[in-house]
Amino acid sequence: MKEQPETVSVFNATYTIGNIVPREEHLKGRIPSSIFYDFNEFSNKSSQFSYTLPSEAEFASQMRVVNVRKSDTVVVYDKIGMVSAPRAYWLLKTFGIKNVLILDGVFGKWQTEGRAIETGESESAWKKIRATQAKEDDFRFSYNQERVRHFEDMVNLVKNPDHGIPIIDSRFDNIFSQGNIPGSKNLPFTGLLNPDKTFKSAEEIKKVLQSVGIENPESAPIISTCQRGITACILEVALDIIGNNNTTIYDGSYEEFSKRNA
């Protein structure tokens, strides 16, 4: 990946957690020519909730800034152990990018395997460098609302407890127990990952889902949620691995539900 093909773009999708400052981490070390994915820019800045989806116009504007095109194959990773890269994976697919991949094991595995790492400032750290000029259609994206659930959807489901749609919350059990969406099941995201932050096998993922009462994990219409719509997307990647395309993310997640339902 030292010199990426023109049609391949790589995002470092690390977000703020603990003392991590994503921009500083990007400069300290990254996969060569990978572009900083700014969670603040790839979100709805007018929302009172964290990291919710941007509008089509906002998304397209930021994709122009980083010069990543609709037809690209996009690879995402993070530097915090498969926590935030899945959100970028899901968001990019939600806006119509067909070829989105996630680096299994993310940056930690890349580094452990002794692969090339780039540091410091460079133009390619912030945008894709290309030899060809963009066409207008390269930045014409389409938001797929069928991949997303909103507050009103969740309220309606709570009012009808016999809806039969599994709602899975990916937060740690001690956080889940402090408050959750009525009827949701708890499956901490770490249960889907191996110690090296690669995903478990498809068969293992199915068994994990069955352990929380999902009878047909390959086809169940699962709604994933968490605190802010970040780790819910780890479950989304796991569901992709087992071939379940009948899934949605509650974008505002429990942060929105708890505040609007107070």
N, C-alpha and C positions, 0 to 999 in steps of 0.2 A: 504493500500500500504506500510505498515511498512516493511514487508518482502515480496518482490515480488517473484512470481514463477520464476523458472529458465528460462522459455520460454517467460517471459515478461521483456522488457527493457524500461526504461523511460528516456527521454532526457529533460534537461533544455536547451531549444533553445532560450536563450536570446542573443540579439546582441547589439553592441555598438550604443547607441543613446543618444544624449545630454551628460550628465556627467556620464552616466551608464558605469561602467567597468564590463563586464559580469563575468569574473572569480571572482572578489571580491563579486559580487552579489550572485554568486553560493555558496560561503562560508558563506555569511551572513544568508542565509536561502534557503532551497530547500525541495522538496518532498523527504522523506527518500529513500535513495539508488538511487536517480536519478543522471544521468551521465551528465557532462557538454558537451554540443554540441558546439564545437568551429567552428564558421562560417569561420574563416580564414583557418582552416584545411580542412573543407568541401567545398573548392572552388578551382578554378584554379589559382594557385599562380603565374603563368606566364602571366596571363591576365592583361591588362592595365585597365580593368573595374572591378567594385566591385562585389565580391561574385558570379561570374559566375560559372557554373557547372564544377566540377573536371572531370578528365578522369576516366574511369573504374578502372584503376590501382590505381590512387590517392584515389578514394573513398574506394576501398577494403582495401588499406593500413590503412586508418584512422579507418575503421570499425574493423580491427584487433586490433588497439591501444585501442579502447574502448570496445573491445570484444563483440560486438553486431552482432548477426548472422542473416543470410538471412531468416531463418525460425521463428525468434522471432516475437511476437506481440510487436510493438513499439508504445509507447505513447509519445507525445510531448506536451510541454507547454512552456510558457515564463513568465517573470516577468515584462513585460512592456505593458500588456493589449491587448493581441492577435494582436501583430504586427509582430513578427518574427517567432513564432512557425509554422505558415502556410508554410513558406518557407522550413523549415526542413521536414514538412509533405509531401510537393510536391516533394522535392529532393529525399527523401527516397523511395517514390513510383516510381519515375522516374528511379531509379536504381534497380527496381524489387522486393522490399520488399512488399509483398502482404497485410500484416496485419499492417497497420499504422493508428493510431487513434490520435485525437487531444483532449486535455482536454478542454472541453467547459468552458469558464470563466477563464481559465488558473490559474496561481498561486494566483491571487487576490481573486478569488472565493474560492479556496481551503483554503486560510488563513482566510477569513471571516467566513467560516463554522466551524472554530476551529479544523481543521484536523492537524495531526502530521506534524511537521517541524523539519528538521535536520540542524545543523549548523557545521561549522568548517571543518577541514581536516579529510579525511578518504579515504581509497583506493577506496571505492565504489562511491566516488564523481567523479571519473575520468574514471572508467571502470566497466564493469559488472563482478561481482564476481560469479563464477560458480563452481559446483562440478564435472561437466563432461568436458572431453577433446573435443576440437573442431575437426571437420573433415574438410578436405580441401574444400569440397563443401559448407561449412558454410559461406565462404567468397568469393564465386564465384558469382559475381553480373553481371547483364545485363542491360546496358543503353538502355532505350526506347526512341529513337529519335522522335517518333511520338508525344511525349508530349511536344516537344520544338520547338520554332520558333527562327530563327537567323536573323541577319541583312539583308542578301540577300533576305530572304523571305519577310521582311517588305518593302524593296525597291521595289520589284516586285509588291507588293500589292498597294503601293502608286502610281506606274506608271499606274496601271489599276484600277482607282477609282470605276469602276462598278463591282468589284469582289464579292460584297455581303457578305463578311465575317466581322462580327462585331469585331471591335477592341475597347476594353474598358480599359481606363486608370484610375487606382484607386487612383491617387494622389488627394490632396485637390484642390478645384477649383481655388484658387488663384495661386497655383503653375502650374497647368495645363494651365492656361491662359497665362503664361509666355513663353510657348513653348510646343508643343506636336506633335505627329505623325499625319500627315495629314489624315483626315477621321476618327480619333478616337473619341470616345464618353467618356465623363467624368462621372465617378461614384465613388466619394470618398468612400474608404473602410468603413468608419464609418457608412455609410448608411446600411450596412449589419449586424451591431452589435447592441445588446441591451446595455443599460447603464452599466450593470455588465460584459460586454465583452463576453457574450455568443452570439451565432449566433441567428439571427431572425429565425422564423419558416420557413418551406419550402414555404408556401403560401405567407408570407411576402416577402421573397427573390424574388419570381417570380414577385410580384407586383413592387418591386424596379427595377428589370431588365426591366420590361415592361415600366416603367416610363422614361427610357432612349432610348426607341425605339426598344427593343429586343422583337419581336413578339412571338417567341417560345423559351423561356429561357431554357426549359428542353432538347432541342435538337440542338439549334443554335451552329454553329462551332466557338465559341467565342475565340478570342485571348486576353489574359490579359497582361497588361503592367503597368509599374509605373515608378519610377525613376531608381531603381537598381534591379528590380526583386524580391523585398521583399514583399511589400504590394499587388502586383498583385496576390500573392498566397492566400491572404485572399479571393479574389474573386473565386479562384480555389476551396477552401474548400466549399464556399457557393454553387458553381455549383455542387459539389459532393453531397451536401445535397439534392438538387432538382433532382438528378439523371442524370445530364448532363455529359456524359463521352466523349463528342465530343469537347474537349477543349484543348488549348495549352497555354503555357507561353512564352512570348518573353523574353528570358533569360537576354540579355544585357539591355533591356528596354530603356527608353529615354536617359539614360546616354550614352549608346553606339550610339544610333541613332543620337543624336545631335552632337556628336563629329565626327563620321565617315561621317555624311551627311553635314558637315559644308562647 
